[in-house]
Amino acid sequence: MLILASSVCGLFKWRQFEPEMILLAVGWYLRFSLSYRDAEELLAERGLHADHVTVWRWVQRYAPEMERRLRSRHFSKVFTVFASL
């Protein structure tokens, strides 16, 4: 089970599905260039029945936040490496 930071838990408040499953579906969609229906099928294979429109809503809601957090972490690591040289 994935342990989420308290700053991230608020993003998933009032959602029907677990944050781990939402992040998994959004990650699959972004990483592997899947269609929303493909992501829906992958979730169904794992016992989670979510409509492709739900996956679309998750991508619209969480992809920009994931990108922002990943970019800030990446840039800070790169800056730290170059600053130490």
Phi, psi and omega in degrees: 000140181275132177261121182262145176293156182297330179291336181270328183302326180296334179293335185254011181296138179071019176269146182286326185260158179293144180303325180298319181289323177296313180296324178296313181295316179295318178299316177300313182301315184284319186286319188251010179052047178278160170280166178295326178290324176297316177297321177299316179295319178297320177295319180297324177297335179261011174088009179250118183258101178233138180289155179297331177292326176296317177298319178300316179297320178298317180297316179297325184276317192255338181299315178298323178292320177298316180298315181299315181291321180290320179295317181294322178292318181296313181295324180291324178292318180296317179298319179297320180294313181290327180292330182279348180285000000 
